[in-house]
Amino acid sequence: MKVFTYSEARQNLSELLNTAKNEEVEIRRRDGSIFSIVPKIKKEKSPFDVAGIKTKATTQDILDAIKESRVG
């Protein structure tokens, strides 16, 4: 883990973020408070990728329901 002071973090933000890609980074202020910087993990998943469900409906039941909903 790499530790930066507040002033160092301000002056070297690009370096700090590059370091945080691989390891946790701490920023320490004069008043003693400490902050951690860690990368947010990006999900490479489609919003349409949903879990399936179990049902007793057949394909024909679904097609009939669609056909019925379009009549009107």
HUZIHU-V556345 format. One record per pair of residues at least 4 apart in sequence whose ideal C-beta (glycine too) atoms are under 7 Angstrom apart, sorted by the first residue. I is the first residue (numbers start at 1). J is the second residue. Records with the same first field share a line. If there is no record, write none. Layout:
I: J ; J
This chain:
1: 23 ; 24 ; 26
2: 19 ; 23 ; 25
3: 26 ; 28
4: 8 ; 9 ; 16 ; 25 ; 27
5: 9 ; 28
6: 10 ; 27 ; 29
7: 11
8: 12
9: 13 ; 16 ; 27
12: 16
13: 17
14: 18
15: 19
16: 20 ; 25 ; 37
19: 23 ; 25
20: 25 ; 37 ; 38 ; 39
21: 39
24: 36 ; 38
25: 37
26: 34 ; 35 ; 36
27: 35 ; 37
28: 34
29: 33
45: 49
57: 61 ; 62
59: 63
60: 64
61: 65
62: 66
63: 67
64: 68
65: 69
66: 70
67: 71
